[in-house]
Amino acid sequence: GKAQRSYRLSADQFLSRGNCLIRESDRLVGETSLPGLAANNKHEFSIGEDVDITYKENITLLSTQNYGTTVRSYGATTTQTRSTYEVNLLLKNYKARSVNIEYKQQAYGISVAFLDKQKDFTQDGLTIQYSSTLDAKEERSLTYKLAIIT
């Protein structure tokens, strides 16, 4: 896939709402409408894909284990399943300059657990996050494992 071109704007004084042109290295890359922004508040927005930054994500199911059958009212039963996955992520920066990247993987289930914590990866509830800088023309391969209970 291609990376989302996302920005985080923070102003040291009040900014009135209006249109904003976005430039990167003296090149126009997009336009957005900004809300009124109070001093020291942040506004995050995206303006589409960045074709110069790509990612490839391969997710492999390693194991599945059922446990914890619960009998509920009216005779219904539920079973929890623990699935273990390995995620291989390949990031490529085709730009002639370094870029800051933020990767987010949203899991769906009751809980998520990192099985082998990697540098620069964090977990916030059901979301796995990675933040770093990719140098010009850099290609980076990352791998992590997680367990999801559904």
N, C-alpha and C positions, 0 to 999 in steps of 0.2 A: 504494500500500500504506500500511499504518499502521506507525509506528515501534514497535520493541520497547521496552518500559519496562524499562530495565536500570540496575543500580546497582553501584557499587564501594564496598565498606565497608572502612574501616581504623580499627582501635581503638588507643588509646594504652595499653590494658591488656588482660589476658586476658578474653575473653568466653566463657562456657560455652555449649554448644550448646542450642538451644531454638527456640521459635517467635518470630517477629518480625513485628509489625504495621508496615506502611509507610504513612506519611501524607505528603501533599503539601498545603501551605497549609491545614492543619487539616482535610483531607479524607482519609478512609481510602481508599487505592487498592489495597491488596493485603496478602497475608500470605505468609510463607515460613518455612522451617525453616533455621536457620543451623547450621553445624558449629561445634565448638569452635574459637575463633580466638585464636591467640597474639598478644601485643602487637606492634604494628607490622606485622602480616601483613595482606594484602588478600584479600577474598573478593568475587568478581563473580557476580551472579545476575540473572535476568530474571523478570518476573512477568506476562508477557503483552503485549498491544498497548496503545499509548496513542492513543486516537482523536483527540486534539487535535494530533497531529503527523503529517503525512502526507508521502509522497514519491511522485514519478512518475519513472520511469526509462525513457528511450527509448534503445535501443542500435542503431546503424546500422552495417552492414558496409560499409566503404568500398572495400576491395580484398582480393584473395586471390592469393598467389603460391606456387607449388610449386617446390621446389628440393631439392637434396641427396639424390638417390636413393642408397641404400646397399644393397649385396648382402650378405646375411647367410648363415650356414651353412644348408645344405639348400636353397639357391636362393631363399630368401625375400627380398623387397626391401621397403624402407620409404622413404617420401618425406616430407620435412618440409614443412609448410605455414605460411606467415606470413600471418596475417589482421590487417587494420587496422580498428579500430572507432572510432566517435565515440559518446561517451556523453553524453546530455543528462539532467541531474538537476534536478528541481524539488522544493524543500523548502518546506513551509508549516507555520507555527506558529500555531495558532488560540488558544493560551493568552493570558491577559492578563498574562503575565510572560515573561521570557526563559528559555531552556532551553539546556543544553549538548547538542550532538549529536555522534555519532560514526557515520560512514558507512563500510561495508566492502564491497568488491566482490571476491569470490574468483574468480580466473581459473583455468581448467584447461588445462594444456599443459606444455611443456618450459620455456618462459621467457616473461616479460612485460616489455615496455619502454614507459615513458611517452614519448609523442612530443612533447607540449607540456606541460611542467610547470606546474601551477597553484599558486597560493598556498594554503597549508594542506593540500595533498594530499601524501601520502607513499606510498612503496612498501616493502613488507616481503615479499620473495620474490614469490609469485604473488598477493599481496593488495594492493589499492589502498585507501588509507584517507584519510578527510577528517574533521577535527575542527574545530569552531567553536561559536559561540554564535548562536542565532537569537533576535532580539529579539521582544517581544510583537507578535503579529499580523503578523510578517514573512514574506514570501515571497521565496525566493532561488533563482535559476537558475544552474546551474553546467554547464560543458562541459569535457570532456577527451578526448584521443585516446590510444589505446594499441595496441600490436602484440603479438599472441600467437603464439608458435611452437608448433605441435602436431606 
